[in-house]
Amino acid sequence: MDNITKKLMQRSESTRKDTFGRVVSLTALILIGVVVVAIFAFVLSRGLSTFFKDGVNVKDFLFGTTWNPSVTNPATKQPYVGALPMIIGSFLVTFLAAIVATPFAIGTALFMTEIAQKRGAKIMQPIIELLVGIPSVVYGFIGLTVVVPFIRTITSGSGFGILSGTIVLFVMILPTITSMTVDTLKSVPRYYRESALAIGATRWQMIYKVILRAATPGIMTAIVFGMARAFGEALAVQMVIGNAALMPTGLTTPASTLTSVLTMGIGNTVMGSLQNDVLWTLAMILLLMSLVFNLIVRAIGRRGAMK
């Protein structure tokens, strides 16, 4: 009887495995949380040094239009660290790429899910997967050898600028928006389609007035994810945008983005110097924008769930 009681009180093998799995999962969760907090703390500490240690005015940094951290303004005794040209350049290429890519992505997704489901998926899915797997440097090299000369030919300019960066980013974010839109359209319940067709709607009316409206939150999420991808892209944009830290005066004039200035300057500065600190401040802006994009995605998701 004592042996039976003892065996009943012992933990079974499945219980031990379950406990082990819980410990591993909790450890991984804590580790991920610590890493994320450490990244934010490090970048924020380095980024805020520009204002607290070097004494740079926040307003001058965010709204100044001259970027030359090695030179000091004789009048204000402050370095030229106006980041507005890079901020505007980043937002311009991001929004323009998203505007151009969205119609193509939605059209491709509709072709794959509503118009030619079998043939569309068979043809387009490998192409989308191929575009996703191409490295950024390849996109940048193609843009440098194809897009920039083409823009130079039709505009008589240098070919570098916002327009070239937009075209390259358009191709880069197209598979991201397309694949997420395809998943969203597939998640629309089948009875939505059947109900629309049952009341006499044509296929295009069903797609436009029912399917797309039901999938709007998911499509918006896909667009925001694509914009986040474009906003943080560095190498490909750096190769085609011109890397001139000047206020953009047109789509075909050389400009720069936060990421292009970072990648060019971070290896040429001394850690702890003003020139290095301002680059970390640009990195902090990128990190905060990434957080903003994630918050927008969550807000869209909650709104879609409520509907």
Buried (B, 14 or more C-beta within 10 A) or exposed (E): EEEEEEEEEEEEEEEEEEEEEEEEEEEEEEEEEEEEEEEBEEBBEBBBBBBEEBEBBEEBBEEBEBBEBEEEBEEEEBBBBBBBBBBBBBBBBBBBBBEBBBEBBBEBBBBBBBEBEEEBBEEBBEEBEEBEEBEBEEBBBBBBEBBBEBBBEEBEBBBBBBBBBBBBBBBBBBBBBBBBBBBBBBEBEEEBBEEBBEEEBEEEEBBEEBBBEBBBBBBBBBBBBBBBBBBBBBBBBBBBBBBBBBBBEEBBBBBBBBBBBBBBBBEEBEEEEBBBBBBBBBBBBBBBBEEEBEEBBEBBBEEBEEE
